Amino acid sequence: MIAIVSYYSVGAYDSNTVNEDEILSSILDELGFPNQVVPWSDQDVKWGDFRAILIKSTWDYFDYYDQFLEWIEKIHSLKIPVLNDLNTIRWNSSKNYLSEIKEKGFAVISGQELKKGSKISTANVLENVVAETLVVKPMVSGGAKNTLKLKKSEWGFYSDKIQSFVNEEDFLVQPFIKEVQEVGEFSLIFFNAKFSHAVLKTPASGDFRVQHYFGGQIKSILPSEKMESEAKAFISEFAPESLYARVDGVEIDGVFHLMELELIEPYLFLTSHPKAIQNYQEALKKRLG
């Protein structure tokens, strides 16, 4: 039996979406692998009974981050094959990884880190983040949770709110990338480090969040060879052994800049391209034997 790891849905992060847990289950059925969809936080699950674990939709892990890290350690102790592997999951679970990627010379939108419990230096933030408009988000987050967009001139108005956030957890201040609103954010999906398909995500009118549950629009695209090559470079360096990976980014002056490297529970847009499900099936067959 193979576990498809999901979460207890309350509709917060999966509205207006196709259920990819069901698609994955159908793929495994066709390949002859018995499977079961189980929430990662279900205390009654006997994880040791599974022959392999596929992490698919743990979409609330950032709401229960400490418990999620404990779950990772528990699964690690069982020595069951996990895809994506647990070291990758742990590394990718906090946006600290963006700084690491930047330090290695890649084009990436990183930002200024605000450590939990620290007193925010407004002057330091405004000096180090070179942009007139800023985005403030938790270091461990998803779904645009507790994410603010504000002009530098408005920092004083939001400073108490941001400080209250930082009192509770690490945060990140990034430059707002106008190309997200003007063009959209590209998502390139890879299976076993091989390019599969891509989409362009555009925000609803007047918004800056591209997530589909905020009204963002999704369009299947064929990226240029240059963009595909630039996205593949992130996979080759940081996720060469991953079953699945989604590279989210924007083009700035003709260069692809990474926004997020999604290696934990990315929505894979499996119905956006006629070969997406087939590509996923072939990758799974190769990995599961």
Buried (B, 14 or more C-beta within 10 A) or exposed (E): EBBBBBBEBEEEBBEEBBEBBEBBBEBBEEBEBEBBBBBBBEEEBEBEEBEBBBBBBBBBBBBBBEEBBEBBEEBBEEEBEBBBBBEBBBBBBBBBBBBEBBEEEBBBBBBBBBEEEEEBEEEEBBEEBEBEBBBBBBBBBBBBBBBBBBEBEEBEEBEEEBBEBBEEBBBBBBBBBBBBBEBBBBBBBBBBBEBBBBBBBBBBEEBBBBBBBBBBEBEBBEBEEEBBEBBBBBBEEBBEBBBBBBBBBBBBEEEBBBBBBBBBBBBBBBBBBEEBBEBBBBBBBEBBE
